[in-house]
Amino acid sequence: MSWANRKGDEEYDYLFKIVLVGDSGVGKSNLLSRFVKNEFNLDSRSTIGVEFASKTVKCEGKCIKTQIWDTAGQERYRAITAAYYRGALGALVVYDISKAQTFENVMQWLHELREHADPEIVVMLVGNKCDLRFLRNVSVDDAKEFARRERLFFIETSALDSTNVDEAFEQIIYGCSKLSPSGDDYPNRLK
């Protein structure tokens, strides 16, 4: 039995839900926009509630449709976003390398993620805005050490100039694909 799905002209083997979390203003929406549409919006506004976009990619010969959920970073939306962790296979926890407070808040985001998401979720720490290297307030070494200690993947990105954006999503998708047992009888993980 094949679990390939068909919706319109789009056929895929697996459907992965990935969430973007982190403080408001760290660039989650622009990371999503850069990955899905190869666009960057200098006038990007804070996300209200949750938005999502999809992109289908190939990974190890399988066609994977990703649903990437962009969650609001403001405190007042925390209760709303908690429900959206359910069913997620992957998460990008994003901070701004030029704002130390956004890195200091990563632990709170991880706590919330671990409280509401599947215990097997694949998590990547993402230091965004690496194009602002002269304004850096979070060292690469500190971020790498934190990621190692918390057992997270780690990468620095720039949605502005596209640095490592595709790589970040490709790594998280690959990590999610390793959660999936091989074989054609495996259903979608998105509920």
Secondary structure as UniProt FT lines:
FT   STRAND          5..7
FT   TURN            8..9
FT   STRAND          10..12
FT   STRAND          14..21
FT   TURN            24..25
FT   HELIX           28..37
FT   TURN            42..43
FT   STRAND          50..59
FT   TURN            60..61
FT   STRAND          62..71
FT   HELIX           75..77
FT   HELIX           78..82
FT   HELIX           83..85
FT   TURN            86..87
FT   STRAND          90..96
FT   TURN            97..98
FT   HELIX           100..104
FT   HELIX           106..116
FT   TURN            119..120
FT   STRAND          122..128
FT   HELIX           130..135
FT   HELIX           140..150
FT   STRAND          153..156
FT   TURN            159..161
FT   TURN            163..164
FT   HELIX           165..177
FT   TURN            178..179
FT   TURN            184..185
//
